[in-house]
Amino acid sequence: MASAMSPNGDTQSQVISTYHDHPKFICASCSAVLALQDELISKSFSGREGRGFLMHSATNVKLGKKEDRPLLTGVHTVADIFCMGCNDRVGWYYHKAADLSQKYKEGKSLYRSWLDTILCAIGKYLLEREKIVKENNWKLDE
């Protein structure tokens, strides 16, 4: 399903590999960093395949086509987001919410680079729990 909707182009070479020593969420398929744990807003959301995490920002993702989608809280204008490392669909970006009580999900601004690839974007993202891994970067004293 993701391959049919995923944006074209080899973007693996564009993956940002910063955030060393910071707790983060990474792609379950290729381990690209998708978000810092500090950006987590809520774990109480639903994705397509189970739980989802609402995030303030994401990195190493690119936007798919914008569409109106009926979600549990009403119709929202969203765009699927895809991992830049492996092109797997990892969630979606909230563009607009029809219901006034859902406006807090709307994105505020996007930082874009070439070819509409988002390297680091501020807004509201839902990362699907089954598509990400929590990496704590714990260190053991030896």
N, CA, C and O atoms as a GROMACS GRO file, in nm:
protein
  568
    1MET      N    1   0.081  -0.119   0.000
    1MET     CA    2   0.000   0.000   0.000
    1MET      C    3   0.086   0.126   0.000
    1MET      O    4   0.056   0.220  -0.073
    2ALA      N    5   0.190   0.129   0.079
    2ALA     CA    6   0.275   0.248   0.087
    2ALA      C    7   0.348   0.274  -0.044
    2ALA      O    8   0.365   0.390  -0.083
    3SER      N    9   0.390   0.170  -0.113
    3SER     CA   10   0.466   0.191  -0.234
    3SER      C   11   0.382   0.258  -0.342
    3SER      O   12   0.437   0.332  -0.424
    4ALA      N   13   0.252   0.234  -0.345
    4ALA     CA   14   0.166   0.296  -0.445
    4ALA      C   15   0.150   0.445  -0.417
    4ALA      O   16   0.133   0.524  -0.510
    5MET      N   17   0.154   0.485  -0.290
    5MET     CA   18   0.130   0.624  -0.254
    5MET      C   19   0.259   0.700  -0.227
    5MET      O   20   0.257   0.823  -0.222
    6SER      N   21   0.369   0.632  -0.210
    6SER     CA   22   0.490   0.700  -0.167
    6SER      C   23   0.547   0.787  -0.279
    6SER      O   24   0.541   0.751  -0.396
    7PRO      N   25   0.603   0.902  -0.242
    7PRO     CA   26   0.666   0.989  -0.340
    7PRO      C   27   0.783   0.920  -0.408
    7PRO      O   28   0.849   0.833  -0.349
    8ASN      N   29   0.809   0.959  -0.531
    8ASN     CA   30   0.919   0.898  -0.606
    8ASN      C   31   1.052   0.958  -0.566
    8ASN      O   32   1.058   1.065  -0.505
    9GLY      N   33   1.158   0.889  -0.601
    9GLY     CA   34   1.292   0.941  -0.582
    9GLY      C   35   1.367   0.870  -0.471
    9GLY      O   36   1.310   0.828  -0.371
   10ASP      N   37   1.496   0.858  -0.492
   10ASP     CA   38   1.581   0.799  -0.390
   10ASP      C   39   1.620   0.907  -0.292
   10ASP      O   40   1.699   0.996  -0.324
   11THR      N   41   1.565   0.900  -0.172
   11THR     CA   42   1.592   1.003  -0.071
   11THR      C   43   1.677   0.950   0.043
   11THR      O   44   1.705   1.024   0.138
   12GLN      N   45   1.718   0.826   0.037
   12GLN     CA   46   1.794   0.769   0.147
   12GLN      C   47   1.921   0.848   0.175
   12GLN      O   48   1.962   0.860   0.290
   13SER      N   49   1.983   0.902   0.072
   13SER     CA   50   2.105   0.980   0.092
   13SER      C   51   2.079   1.114   0.158
   13SER      O   52   2.173   1.180   0.202
   14GLN      N   53   1.951   1.156   0.167
   14GLN     CA   54   1.916   1.285   0.226
   14GLN      C   55   1.878   1.274   0.374
   14GLN      O   56   1.847   1.375   0.436
   15VAL      N   57   1.879   1.154   0.430
   15VAL     CA   58   1.836   1.134   0.568
   15VAL      C   59   1.929   1.208   0.664
   15VAL      O   60   2.051   1.195   0.657
   16ILE      N   61   1.870   1.285   0.753
   16ILE     CA   62   1.945   1.358   0.855
   16ILE      C   63   1.976   1.262   0.969
   16ILE      O   64   1.886   1.196   1.021
   17SER      N   65   2.102   1.256   1.008
   17SER     CA   66   2.139   1.164   1.116
   17SER      C   67   2.198   1.242   1.234
   17SER      O   68   2.306   1.210   1.282
   18THR      N   69   2.125   1.342   1.278
   18THR     CA   70   2.166   1.419   1.396
   18THR      C   71   2.095   1.364   1.518
   18THR      O   72   2.047   1.251   1.515
   19TYR      N   73   2.089   1.440   1.621
   19TYR     CA   74   2.019   1.403   1.743
   19TYR      C   75   2.089   1.290   1.819
   19TYR      O   76   2.022   1.211   1.886
   20HIS      N   77   2.220   1.281   1.810
   20HIS     CA   78   2.293   1.180   1.886
   20HIS      C   79   2.272   1.206   2.034
   20HIS      O   80   2.266   1.321   2.078
   21ASP      N   81   2.261   1.101   2.111
   21ASP     CA   82   2.244   1.108   2.256
   21ASP      C   83   2.112   1.171   2.300
   21ASP      O   84   2.100   1.212   2.416
   22HIS      N   85   2.014   1.178   2.213
   22HIS     CA   86   1.881   1.228   2.249
   22HIS      C   87   1.780   1.114   2.234
   22HIS      O   88   1.787   1.039   2.137
   23PRO      N   89   1.688   1.099   2.328
   23PRO     CA   90   1.581   1.000   2.311
   23PRO      C   91   1.497   1.038   2.189
   23PRO      O   92   1.460   1.154   2.171
   24LYS      N   93   1.466   0.939   2.106
   24LYS     CA   94   1.398   0.968   1.981
   24LYS      C   95   1.309   0.852   1.937
   24LYS      O   96   1.317   0.742   1.991
   25PHE      N   97   1.225   0.880   1.839
   25PHE     CA   98   1.147   0.778   1.771
   25PHE      C   99   1.211   0.757   1.635
   25PHE      O  100   1.240   0.853   1.564
   26ILE      N  101   1.232   0.630   1.599
   26ILE     CA  102   1.297   0.597   1.473
   26ILE      C  103   1.204   0.510   1.389
   26ILE      O  104   1.111   0.448   1.442
   27CYS      N  105   1.229   0.505   1.261
   27CYS     CA  106   1.152   0.422   1.170
   27CYS      C  107   1.176   0.275   1.203
   27CYS      O  108   1.290   0.233   1.219
   28ALA      N  109   1.069   0.197   1.213
   28ALA     CA  110   1.081   0.054   1.245
   28ALA      C  111   1.146  -0.024   1.132
   28ALA      O  112   1.200  -0.132   1.156
   29SER      N  113   1.144   0.028   1.010
   29SER     CA  114   1.201  -0.044   0.895
   29SER      C  115   1.348  -0.013   0.872
   29SER      O  116   1.427  -0.104   0.845
   30CYS      N  117   1.386   0.116   0.882
   30CYS     CA  118   1.524   0.152   0.844
   30CYS      C  119   1.601   0.228   0.952
   30CYS      O  120   1.718   0.259   0.931
   31SER      N  121   1.539   0.257   1.064
   31SER     CA  122   1.602   0.326   1.178
   31SER      C  123   1.633   0.473   1.154
   31SER      O  124   1.710   0.532   1.231
   32ALA      N  125   1.576   0.535   1.052
   32ALA     CA  126   1.593   0.680   1.035
   32ALA      C  127   1.521   0.751   1.150
   32ALA      O  128   1.412   0.709   1.190
   33VAL      N  129   1.581   0.857   1.203
   33VAL     CA  130   1.518   0.934   1.310
   33VAL      C  131   1.395   1.005   1.253
   33VAL      O  132   1.404   1.073   1.151
   34LEU      N  133   1.280   0.989   1.320
   34LEU     CA  134   1.157   1.055   1.275
   34LEU      C  135   1.115   1.169   1.367
   34LEU      O  136   1.054   1.266   1.321
   35ALA      N  137   1.146   1.159   1.495
   35ALA     CA  138   1.109   1.265   1.589
   35ALA      C  139   1.184   1.247   1.720
   35ALA      O  140   1.220   1.136   1.757
   36LEU      N  141   1.207   1.357   1.789
   36LEU     CA  142   1.261   1.351   1.924
   36LEU      C  143   1.147   1.321   2.019
   36LEU      O  144   1.034   1.364   1.997
   37GLN      N  145   1.174   1.247   2.125
   37GLN     CA  146   1.071   1.215   2.223
   37GLN      C  147   1.016   1.341   2.290
   37GLN      O  148   0.902   1.342   2.336
   38ASP      N  149   1.096   1.447   2.297
   38ASP     CA  150   1.050   1.574   2.354
   38ASP      C  151   0.937   1.637   2.273
   38ASP      O  152   0.866   1.723   2.325
   39GLU      N  153   0.920   1.597   2.148
   39GLU     CA  154   0.817   1.654   2.061
   39GLU      C  155   0.682   1.586   2.076
   39GLU      O  156   0.585   1.626   2.010
   40LEU      N  157   0.673   1.484   2.161
   40LEU     CA  158   0.549   1.409   2.181
   40LEU      C  159   0.444   1.495   2.250
   40LEU      O  160   0.470   1.554   2.355
   41ILE      N  161   0.325   1.502   2.191
   41ILE     CA  162   0.212   1.573   2.250
   41ILE      C  163   0.121   1.475   2.322
   41ILE      O  164   0.083   1.498   2.437
   42SER      N  165   0.086   1.364   2.254
   42SER     CA  166  -0.008   1.269   2.311
   42SER      C  167   0.010   1.130   2.250
   42SER      O  168   0.043   1.115   2.133
   43LYS      N  169  -0.011   1.028   2.334
   43LYS     CA  170  -0.010   0.889   2.289
   43LYS      C  171  -0.152   0.836   2.271
   43LYS      O  172  -0.171   0.717   2.245
   44SER      N  173  -0.252   0.921   2.285
   44SER     CA  174  -0.392   0.880   2.286
   44SER      C  175  -0.461   0.898   2.152
   44SER      O  176  -0.579   0.934   2.147
   45PHE      N  177  -0.391   0.874   2.044
   45PHE     CA  178  -0.449   0.890   1.911
   45PHE      C  179  -0.457   0.755   1.841
   45PHE      O  180  -0.391   0.659   1.880
   46SER      N  181  -0.539   0.750   1.738
   46SER     CA  182  -0.554   0.626   1.660
   46SER      C  183  -0.501   0.648   1.519
   46SER      O  184  -0.534   0.747   1.453
   47GLY      N  185  -0.419   0.554   1.474
   47GLY     CA  186  -0.370   0.555   1.338
   47GLY      C  187  -0.449   0.456   1.255
   47GLY      O  188  -0.550   0.404   1.302
   48ARG      N  189  -0.406   0.430   1.135
   48ARG     CA  190  -0.474   0.334   1.048
   48ARG      C  191  -0.465   0.192   1.101
   48ARG      O  192  -0.557   0.112   1.085
   49GLU      N  193  -0.353   0.161   1.164
   49GLU     CA  194  -0.327   0.024   1.207
   49GLU      C  195  -0.307   0.013   1.358
   49GLU      O  196  -0.229  -0.070   1.404
   50GLY      N  197  -0.377   0.096   1.435
   50GLY     CA  198  -0.361   0.091   1.580
   50GLY      C  199  -0.332   0.228   1.637
   50GLY      O  200  -0.374   0.330   1.583
   51ARG      N  201  -0.259   0.230   1.748
   51ARG     CA  202  -0.229   0.355   1.817
   51ARG      C  203  -0.142   0.448   1.734
   51ARG      O  204  -0.065   0.405   1.648
   52GLY      N  205  -0.156   0.576   1.765
   52GLY     CA  206  -0.074   0.677   1.700
   52GLY      C  207  -0.028   0.779   1.802
   52GLY      O  208  -0.093   0.798   1.905
   53PHE      N  209   0.082   0.844   1.773
   53PHE     CA  210   0.137   0.947   1.861
   53PHE      C  211   0.130   1.081   1.791
   53PHE      O  212   0.178   1.096   1.679
   54LEU      N  213   0.069   1.181   1.857
   54LEU     CA  214   0.064   1.315   1.801
   54LEU      C  215   0.193   1.386   1.839
   54LEU      O  216   0.232   1.388   1.956
   55MET      N  217   0.260   1.445   1.739
   55MET     CA  218   0.391   1.507   1.757
   55MET      C  219   0.387   1.654   1.715
   55MET      O  220   0.312   1.691   1.625
   56HIS      N  221   0.468   1.737   1.781
   56HIS     CA  222   0.484   1.877   1.742
   56HIS      C  223   0.558   1.890   1.611
   56HIS      O  224   0.527   1.978   1.531
   57SER      N  225   0.657   1.803   1.587
   57SER     CA  226   0.738   1.813   1.465
   57SER      C  227   0.788   1.675   1.427
   57SER      O  228   0.780   1.580   1.505
   58ALA      N  229   0.840   1.666   1.307
   58ALA     CA  230   0.899   1.542   1.257
   58ALA      C  231   1.015   1.577   1.166
   58ALA      O  232   1.024   1.689   1.116
   59THR      N  233   1.102   1.481   1.146
   59THR     CA  234   1.216   1.500   1.057
   59THR      C  235   1.230   1.375   0.972
   59THR      O  236   1.176   1.270   1.006
   60ASN      N  237   1.302   1.386   0.862
   60ASN     CA  238   1.325   1.273   0.772
   60ASN      C  239   1.195   1.214   0.718
   60ASN      O  240   1.183   1.093   0.700
   61VAL      N  241   1.097   1.301   0.694
   61VAL     CA  242   0.973   1.258   0.633
   61VAL      C  243   0.943   1.346   0.512
   61VAL      O  244   0.991   1.459   0.502
   62LYS      N  245   0.863   1.292   0.422
   62LYS     CA  246   0.817   1.369   0.307
   62LYS      C  247   0.667   1.353   0.295
   62LYS      O  248   0.610   1.249   0.332
   63LEU      N  249   0.603   1.455   0.243
   63LEU     CA  250   0.458   1.459   0.233
   63LEU      C  251   0.409   1.390   0.108
   63LEU      O  252   0.469   1.400   0.001
   64GLY      N  253   0.298   1.319   0.124
   64GLY     CA  254   0.225   1.265   0.010
   64GLY      C  255   0.119   1.365  -0.033
   64GLY      O  256   0.127   1.484  -0.001
   65LYS      N  257   0.021   1.317  -0.106
   65LYS     CA  258  -0.086   1.401  -0.159
   65LYS      C  259  -0.183   1.443  -0.049
   65LYS      O  260  -0.221   1.362   0.036
   66LYS      N  261  -0.222   1.569  -0.051
   66LYS     CA  262  -0.319   1.622   0.045
   66LYS      C  263  -0.458   1.570   0.008
   66LYS      O  264  -0.496   1.568  -0.109
   67GLU      N  265  -0.535   1.526   0.112
   67GLU     CA  266  -0.670   1.475   0.086
   67GLU      C  267  -0.757   1.497   0.209
   67GLU      O  268  -0.707   1.507   0.321
   68ASP      N  269  -0.888   1.502   0.187
   68ASP     CA  270  -0.983   1.505   0.297
   68ASP      C  271  -1.007   1.362   0.341
   68ASP      O  272  -1.038   1.276   0.258
   69ARG      N  273  -0.992   1.334   0.472
   69ARG     CA  274  -1.004   1.198   0.522
   69ARG      C  275  -1.095   1.197   0.645
   69ARG      O  276  -1.075   1.275   0.738
   70PRO      N  277  -1.196   1.109   0.645
   70PRO     CA  278  -1.278   1.095   0.765
   70PRO      C  279  -1.200   1.020   0.873
   70PRO      O  280  -1.159   0.905   0.853
   71LEU      N  281  -1.181   1.084   0.986
   71LEU     CA  282  -1.111   1.023   1.100
   71LEU      C  283  -1.209   1.013   1.216
   71LEU      O  284  -1.323   1.057   1.205
   72LEU      N  285  -1.166   0.956   1.326
   72LEU     CA  286  -1.255   0.937   1.442
   72LEU      C  287  -1.313   1.068   1.494
   72LEU      O  288  -1.424   1.070   1.547
   73THR      N  289  -1.240   1.177   1.479
   73THR     CA  290  -1.282   1.307   1.531
   73THR      C  291  -1.340   1.397   1.423
   73THR      O  292  -1.354   1.518   1.445
   74GLY      N  293  -1.374   1.342   1.307
   74GLY     CA  294  -1.433   1.420   1.198
   74GLY      C  295  -1.344   1.421   1.076
   74GLY      O  296  -1.240   1.354   1.072
   75VAL      N  297  -1.385   1.498   0.978
   75VAL     CA  298  -1.309   1.507   0.852
   75VAL      C  299  -1.193   1.604   0.871
   75VAL      O  300  -1.210   1.715   0.922
   76HIS      N  301  -1.074   1.561   0.831
   76HIS     CA  302  -0.954   1.643   0.837
   76HIS      C  303  -0.888   1.643   0.700
   76HIS      O  304  -0.898   1.545   0.626
   77THR      N  305  -0.821   1.752   0.665
   77THR     CA  306  -0.737   1.754   0.546
   77THR      C  307  -0.598   1.712   0.592
   77THR      O  308  -0.534   1.782   0.671
   78VAL      N  309  -0.552   1.599   0.541
   78VAL     CA  310  -0.424   1.542   0.584
   78VAL      C  311  -0.342   1.502   0.462
   78VAL      O  312  -0.394   1.496   0.350
   79ALA      N  313  -0.216   1.476   0.485
   79ALA     CA  314  -0.128   1.418   0.383
   79ALA      C  315  -0.049   1.308   0.451
   79ALA      O  316   0.009   1.330   0.557
   80ASP      N  317  -0.046   1.191   0.389
   80ASP     CA  318   0.038   1.084   0.444
   80ASP      C  319   0.182   1.130   0.446
   80ASP      O  320   0.224   1.208   0.361
   81ILE      N  321   0.258   1.081   0.544
   81ILE     CA  322   0.401   1.111   0.549
   81ILE      C  323   0.478   0.981   0.531
   81ILE      O  324   0.435   0.875   0.577
   82PHE      N  325   0.590   0.991   0.463
   82PHE     CA  326   0.671   0.876   0.428
   82PHE      C  327   0.813   0.896   0.479
   82PHE      O  328   0.868   1.006   0.473
   83CYS      N  329   0.871   0.790   0.529
   83CYS     CA  330   1.010   0.792   0.576
   83CYS      C  331   1.102   0.818   0.458
   83CYS      O  332   1.089   0.754   0.354
   84MET      N  333   1.196   0.909   0.476
   84MET     CA  334   1.293   0.937   0.369
   84MET      C  335   1.394   0.824   0.352
   84MET      O  336   1.455   0.811   0.246
   85GLY      N  337   1.412   0.742   0.455
   85GLY     CA  338   1.510   0.634   0.446
   85GLY      C  339   1.461   0.514   0.367
   85GLY      O  340   1.540   0.450   0.297
   86CYS      N  341   1.331   0.483   0.377
   86CYS     CA  342   1.281   0.360   0.313
   86CYS      C  343   1.149   0.378   0.238
   86CYS      O  344   1.099   0.282   0.178
   87ASN      N  345   1.093   0.497   0.239
   87ASN     CA  346   0.966   0.529   0.173
   87ASN      C  347   0.844   0.462   0.234
   87ASN      O  348   0.737   0.464   0.173
   88ASP      N  349   0.855   0.401   0.353
   88ASP     CA  350   0.738   0.344   0.419
   88ASP      C  351   0.648   0.457   0.469
   88ASP      O  352   0.698   0.560   0.515
   89ARG      N  353   0.517   0.437   0.460
   89ARG     CA  354   0.423   0.532   0.517
   89ARG      C  355   0.430   0.517   0.668
   89ARG      O  356   0.414   0.406   0.720
   90VAL      N  357   0.452   0.626   0.739
   90VAL     CA  358   0.468   0.619   0.885
   90VAL      C  359   0.360   0.697   0.960
   90VAL      O  360   0.360   0.697   1.083
   91GLY      N  361   0.270   0.762   0.890
   91GLY     CA  362   0.164   0.837   0.954
   91GLY      C  363   0.109   0.943   0.861
   91GLY      O  364   0.106   0.924   0.740
   92TRP      N  365   0.064   1.056   0.919
   92TRP     CA  366   0.014   1.165   0.836
   92TRP      C  367   0.038   1.299   0.903
   92TRP      O  368   0.066   1.308   1.023
   93TYR      N  369   0.026   1.404   0.821
   93TYR     CA  370   0.040   1.542   0.863
   93TYR      C  371  -0.098   1.606   0.859
   93TYR      O  372  -0.171   1.590   0.761
   94TYR      N  373  -0.134   1.679   0.964
   94TYR     CA  374  -0.262   1.749   0.970
   94TYR      C  375  -0.249   1.887   0.904
   94TYR      O  376  -0.176   1.973   0.953
   95HIS      N  377  -0.321   1.907   0.793
   95HIS     CA  378  -0.325   2.039   0.729
   95HIS      C  379  -0.439   2.123   0.787
   95HIS      O  380  -0.417   2.236   0.830
   96LYS      N  381  -0.561   2.067   0.787
   96LYS     CA  382  -0.678   2.142   0.834
   96LYS      C  383  -0.774   2.049   0.904
   96LYS      O  384  -0.782   1.930   0.874
   97ALA      N  385  -0.848   2.107   0.997
   97ALA     CA  386  -0.955   2.035   1.066
   97ALA      C  387  -1.084   2.113   1.044
   97ALA      O  388  -1.086   2.235   1.056
   98ALA      N  389  -1.192   2.042   1.012
   98ALA     CA  390  -1.320   2.108   0.986
   98ALA      C  391  -1.386   2.154   1.116
   98ALA      O  392  -1.445   2.262   1.121
   99ASP      N  393  -1.376   2.074   1.221
   99ASP     CA  394  -1.439   2.104   1.348
   99ASP      C  395  -1.353   2.200   1.430
   99ASP      O  396  -1.232   2.183   1.440
  100LEU      N  397  -1.416   2.301   1.486
  100LEU     CA  398  -1.344   2.402   1.565
  100LEU      C  399  -1.266   2.341   1.680
  100LEU      O  400  -1.156   2.387   1.712
  101SER      N  401  -1.321   2.238   1.745
  101SER     CA  402  -1.254   2.175   1.859
  101SER      C  403  -1.129   2.097   1.818
  101SER      O  404  -1.051   2.057   1.905
  102GLN      N  405  -1.109   2.076   1.690
  102GLN     CA  406  -0.994   1.999   1.641
  102GLN      C  407  -0.886   2.087   1.577
  102GLN      O  408  -0.787   2.035   1.526
  103LYS      N  409  -0.902   2.216   1.580
  103LYS     CA  410  -0.809   2.310   1.515
  103LYS      C  411  -0.668   2.302   1.574
  103LYS      O  412  -0.571   2.338   1.506
  104TYR      N  413  -0.654   2.257   1.697
  104TYR     CA  414  -0.522   2.249   1.759
  104TYR      C  415  -0.430   2.153   1.684
  104TYR      O  416  -0.308   2.158   1.702
  105LYS      N  417  -0.485   2.066   1.602
  105LYS     CA  418  -0.405   1.970   1.526
  105LYS      C  419  -0.343   2.030   1.401
  105LYS      O  420  -0.249   1.974   1.345
  106GLU      N  421  -0.394   2.142   1.358
  106GLU     CA  422  -0.348   2.200   1.232
  106GLU      C  423  -0.202   2.242   1.240
  106GLU      O  424  -0.156   2.294   1.342
  107GLY      N  425  -0.131   2.220   1.131
  107GLY     CA  426   0.009   2.259   1.122
  107GLY      C  427   0.024   2.409   1.116
  107GLY      O  428  -0.061   2.479   1.062
  108LYS      N  429   0.131   2.456   1.171
  108LYS     CA  430   0.155   2.599   1.174
  108LYS      C  431   0.246   2.643   1.060
  108LYS      O  432   0.213   2.736   0.987
  109SER      N  433   0.360   2.577   1.044
  109SER     CA  434   0.451   2.614   0.936
  109SER      C  435   0.535   2.494   0.898
  109SER      O  436   0.557   2.403   0.979
  110LEU      N  437   0.582   2.495   0.778
  110LEU     CA  438   0.666   2.387   0.726
  110LEU      C  439   0.796   2.446   0.677
  110LEU      O  440   0.798   2.552   0.614
  111TYR      N  441   0.904   2.377   0.705
  111TYR     CA  442   1.032   2.413   0.649
  111TYR      C  443   1.062   2.313   0.539
  111TYR      O  444   1.080   2.194   0.567
  112ARG      N  445   1.069   2.359   0.417
  112ARG     CA  446   1.085   2.267   0.304
  112ARG      C  447   1.221   2.285   0.240
  112ARG      O  448   1.281   2.393   0.245
  113SER      N  449   1.267   2.179   0.181
  113SER     CA  450   1.388   2.187   0.100
  113SER      C  451   1.349   2.152  -0.042
  113SER      O  452   1.231   2.157  -0.076
  114TRP      N  453   1.444   2.117  -0.123
  114TRP     CA  454   1.419   2.089  -0.262
  114TRP      C  455   1.318   1.975  -0.279
  114TRP      O  456   1.309   1.885  -0.195
  115LEU      N  457   1.242   1.980  -0.388
  115LEU     CA  458   1.146   1.877  -0.429
  115LEU      C  459   1.040   1.846  -0.323
  115LEU      O  460   0.995   1.732  -0.313
  116ASP      N  461   1.000   1.946  -0.244
  116ASP     CA  462   0.898   1.927  -0.140
  116ASP      C  463   0.934   1.819  -0.039
  116ASP      O  464   0.844   1.763   0.024
  117THR      N  465   1.060   1.789  -0.022
  117THR     CA  466   1.102   1.694   0.080
  117THR      C  467   1.119   1.771   0.209
  117THR      O  468   1.188   1.872   0.214
  118ILE      N  469   1.055   1.723   0.312
  118ILE     CA  470   1.062   1.792   0.441
  118ILE      C  471   1.176   1.733   0.522
  118ILE      O  472   1.175   1.614   0.556
  119LEU      N  473   1.274   1.814   0.553
  119LEU     CA  474   1.385   1.767   0.635
  119LEU      C  475   1.354   1.788   0.782
  119LEU      O  476   1.387   1.703   0.865
  120CYS      N  477   1.294   1.897   0.815
  120CYS     CA  478   1.253   1.922   0.953
  120CYS      C  479   1.132   2.013   0.946
  120CYS      O  480   1.141   2.124   0.895
  121ALA      N  481   1.020   1.966   0.996
  121ALA     CA  482   0.897   2.042   0.981
  121ALA      C  483   0.828   2.058   1.115
  121ALA      O  484   0.823   1.966   1.196
  122ILE      N  485   0.776   2.177   1.136
  122ILE     CA  486   0.700   2.205   1.256
  122ILE      C  487   0.553   2.207   1.217
  122ILE      O  488   0.515   2.269   1.118
  123GLY      N  489   0.472   2.141   1.294
  123GLY     CA  490   0.330   2.131   1.268
  123GLY      C  491   0.274   2.024   1.358
  123GLY      O  492   0.324   2.005   1.469
  124LYS      N  493   0.173   1.953   1.313
  124LYS     CA  494   0.119   1.842   1.391
  124LYS      C  495   0.121   1.717   1.305
  124LYS      O  496   0.068   1.714   1.195
  125TYR      N  497   0.183   1.614   1.358
  125TYR     CA  498   0.199   1.488   1.288
  125TYR      C  499   0.143   1.375   1.372
  125TYR      O  500   0.150   1.379   1.495
  126LEU      N  501   0.088   1.275   1.308
  126LEU     CA  502   0.052   1.153   1.376
  126LEU      C  503   0.146   1.044   1.325
  126LEU      O  504   0.146   1.012   1.207
  127LEU      N  505   0.228   0.988   1.415
  127LEU     CA  506   0.316   0.876   1.380
  127LEU      C  507   0.250   0.748   1.428
  127LEU      O  508   0.213   0.738   1.546
  128GLU      N  509   0.233   0.652   1.340
  128GLU     CA  510   0.166   0.528   1.375
  128GLU      C  511   0.259   0.440   1.458
  128GLU      O  512   0.373   0.415   1.419
  129ARG      N  513   0.210   0.393   1.572
  129ARG     CA  514   0.288   0.318   1.669
  129ARG      C  515   0.356   0.195   1.608
  129ARG      O  516   0.468   0.162   1.644
  130GLU      N  517   0.289   0.128   1.517
  130GLU     CA  518   0.344   0.007   1.457
  130GLU      C  519   0.458   0.036   1.359
  130GLU      O  520   0.528  -0.056   1.317
  131LYS      N  521   0.476   0.163   1.323
  131LYS     CA  522   0.576   0.201   1.224
  131LYS      C  523   0.702   0.263   1.286
  131LYS      O  524   0.798   0.293   1.216
  132ILE      N  525   0.700   0.281   1.420
  132ILE     CA  526   0.813   0.349   1.485
  132ILE      C  527   0.865   0.267   1.603
  132ILE      O  528   0.797   0.178   1.654
  133VAL      N  529   0.986   0.300   1.644
  133VAL     CA  530   1.050   0.238   1.759
  133VAL      C  531   1.102   0.349   1.849
  133VAL      O  532   1.158   0.447   1.802
  134LYS      N  533   1.082   0.333   1.978
  134LYS     CA  534   1.133   0.430   2.075
  134LYS      C  535   1.276   0.392   2.107
  134LYS      O  536   1.304   0.279   2.148
  135GLU      N  537   1.367   0.486   2.089
  135GLU     CA  538   1.509   0.463   2.117
  135GLU      C  539   1.553   0.560   2.226
  135GLU      O  540   1.550   0.681   2.206
  136ASN      N  541   1.593   0.506   2.341
  136ASN     CA  542   1.625   0.590   2.457
  136ASN      C  543   1.768   0.637   2.465
  136ASN      O  544   1.797   0.733   2.537
  137ASN      N  545   1.859   0.572   2.395
  137ASN     CA  546   2.001   0.607   2.400
  137ASN      C  547   2.058   0.599   2.542
  137ASN      O  548   2.140   0.681   2.582
  138TRP      N  549   2.013   0.499   2.614
  138TRP     CA  550   2.068   0.478   2.748
  138TRP      C  551   2.212   0.432   2.736
  138TRP      O  552   2.249   0.363   2.641
  139LYS      N  553   2.293   0.472   2.833
  139LYS     CA  554   2.433   0.429   2.839
  139LYS      C  555   2.457   0.358   2.970
  139LYS      O  556   2.412   0.404   3.075
  140LEU      N  557   2.525   0.250   2.964
  140LEU     CA  558   2.560   0.174   3.085
  140LEU      C  559   2.700   0.213   3.130
  140LEU      O  560   2.792   0.224   3.049
  141ASP      N  561   2.714   0.235   3.259
  141ASP     CA  562   2.847   0.264   3.313
  141ASP      C  563   2.926   0.134   3.316
  141ASP      O  564   2.878   0.031   3.362
  142GLU      N  565   3.046   0.141   3.268
  142GLU     CA  566   3.130   0.019   3.266
  142GLU      C  567   3.234   0.022   3.372
  142GLU      O  568   3.312  -0.073   3.385
   0.00000   0.00000   0.00000
